[in-house]
């Protein structure tokens, strides 16, 4: 710490120092302890994830005394883990949903903090659509029920028949 002529002490780093005031042969002193700034979790809303797509998010904080130790109360999305030393949340999500949890932080001193967070994981992306029956032959004036089945990046499938937009390359021959 430094002390100006008016007795104003300015702290420079965490620790303790003895400050002494002297006038002629008389002096007095006091012990000044400099504490770290308060530990504050500052993580903004975490990015969303997608099933089968690599995820990367980071928890953040200011203040306290390094190093930090991060932990999770509750559950991260399946497939994700936290690095307790860096606060990095990484992995590949395996299930869609909204996952609420509490991030907890302890510093190297005695300070702790927590922050409620969530990660929203979207379903795996659609990678293909199969139309069945394949290459049907229908007599003039007849009808044929077509089915659209989606396959997703996680190998899941779903009937998309009523969700897709159907078109015909030759509307004079057949309409959908």
N, C-alpha and C positions, 0 to 999 in steps of 0.2 A: 504494500500500500504506500501511497505517497500522501503527505500532509502539507497543505499550503500554509502560508503565514497566518491565515485567519483560523487555522485549526480544522479545516475541511479535509477529511480523509477520503481518498479515492482508492477504491479497491482495484486490484489488477488480476488476481487469480485466487482460486480456492486455497485456503490455508489459514494460518494464524500468525499474528505478529504482535510484538509489544510496541505500543506507541508511547513515546516519552515526551513530556513537556518540561522544559528547563528554563529557569530564569535565575541567572547568577549561580549561586551554589546550591539552589533548591530545585528539586525535580520531582515529578510524579509520573506514574505510568499506568497504563491499562492494557489488557489483552484484547485485541481486535480479532474476531473470528470471521472469516469470509466464507459464507456458505454458497453452494452452487445455486443457480437459478432454479425455480420450481420445474418439476418434470411435467410436461404437457404433451399429451398425444395429439398429433396434428394430421392424422391420416384423413385425406379427403375421401369421398365415396369411392369405393373400390370399383375397378372396371368389371363389367359383366364377362361371363365366360360362355363357351359353347362346348357341348359334349363332343369329345374326340379331338378338340383343338387345344394345343398347348396354352397354358395360362401363366401369366406373370403379373403379380401385384406386390406392392411393398407397403408395409406399415411404417409410419414416420412419427418422430417425436422431437421435442427440443428440451433443453435444460437437463437437470440432473447431472449425474456423474457417469461418464462412460467407463466400462462397456455396459450396454443394455442387455437384458434377457427378456425375450418375448415369449408369450404363451397364449393359448386359446382356451377359453371356457365355452363349452358347447361343441359344435362340430363344424369343421370346414366342409365344403362339398366333397363327396367321395372322389378320390384321386388327387386331391390337393394336400400339400403339407406346408408347414411353416419352418423356416430356419430360425431357431431361437436366438442366434447371434446377430442376424441382419434384419429380421422382420420380413424377409422375402417369402411370399406365398407363391408356390409354383407347383406344376404338375399338369395332368390332363384330366379334366372333369369326366366322370363316367355316368352321371345322372343329372337330368334337368331338374330345376326347382329354384326356390329362393331359400338361401341358407343364412340364417341370422346367428351371430356369435358375438362374444366379447373378447377383444384383444386386451391382454394384460401385459404390463411392462414393469419391470423392476430395474433400477439402476444399480451401479456398483456401491452406492451409499445406502441410504435407508428409504429412498423415495420409491413410491409405486403409483401406478395410474392404470386406468382402464377406459376403453371406448367401445360402445356398441357399434357393430358394423354388419354389413350383409354383402353377399355375393349372389347375383342372379345368374343362373346357368341356363342357357337356351338349349333346346333339343339339338341333336346332331343335325348337320346340314343335309338336305336332300341331294343325292348324287345321281339318281336316275329315275325314270318313269317307264314302266313296262305297260304296253297296251295289249289287252287280250280280248277276244281271241286274236291270235296272230294270223294275218292274211286270210280273213274269212271270205267266202263267196256267198252272196245273197241274191236271190232272184229279184227282178224288177218289181218294185212296189212292196218288197218285204222290209222287215226291220231286223236289226241285230243289236242286242245290248252289248256295249263296249265297257270295259273295266280298265281303270288306270290304277296301277299299284306302284307306290313310291318306295324306293330303297334309300336308306339313310347311311351316313358315314359309319355309324356304329353297327351296321348290318341289320338294323330293324327295318320293318316294312309296315306300310299302312295303305288302306284303300283310299285313294284320292279321287275316285270317280266323280263325286259331286263337288269337289273343290277346284278341279282343273277347268281350264277354258278349252272347249272342244271346237275344232275348225276342220273344214274339208278343203283339200287342195283343188278339188273340182266340184263346186257346189251344184253344177248342172247334172252331175252323176249321182251324188249322194250328199245329204245334209246331216248334220249332227245336232 
